[in-house]
Amino acid sequence: MDPLETLRARPSYAQSGADYRALLGEIRDVLSTVEPSILWEEEGARQISTGSCGDPFSDVSGAWDANYGLGTGRGGISADRWAEVRDRVVAVATQYGFTQVTLDKHDTAVLTLVIAGKWDDTLELRSEGNTRVSVFGGCFLQDDSTGTATTSP
């Protein structure tokens, strides 16, 4: 499948953003339940940045990616609760297409979980004194884009 057709088969940029924010909201709820001492500085999930897509989608007009986050949670996840947090976050993430755990680092100073998604996106949970949760989004077509190739074969 060529890059344009690949993107046309995916959700729209707007839908993917809504899904990422919903995912982050559910993860925040999990963290607040398991580790209620974490105090979130921000008011929920939000888009942090946007950019043009890399290869193989760099030549498709109207193709964008974005990053999303929860801001900083003041306080960390305790090491003795890591297994529960990890399992619950993986369960939520799976519902949104993030199914491949690519990093599960657990030591006394740094807790990191990275889960790859089906759209070349990743979810990252990191707790090192404070807690951060981010989604590095995949590439999607803008809703108003016809998605045309900008280069000829």
Sequence and secondary structure as in RCSB ss.txt:
>XXXX:A:sequence
MDPLETLRARPSYAQSGADYRALLGEIRDVLSTVEPSILWEEEGARQISTGSCGDPFSDVSGAWDANYGLGTGRG
GISADRWAEVRDRVVAVATQYGFTQVTLDKHDTAVLTLVIAGKWDDTLELRSEGNTRVSVFGGCFLQDDSTGTAT
TSP
>XXXX:A:secstr
  HHHHHHTS  HHHHHHHHHHHHHHHHHHHHHH TT EESSSS EEEEEEE  TTSTTBTTEEEEEEEEEEEES
   GGGHHHHHHHHHHHHHHTTEEEEEEEEE SS EEEEEEETTS EEEEEESSSEEEEEE   EE TT    BS
S  
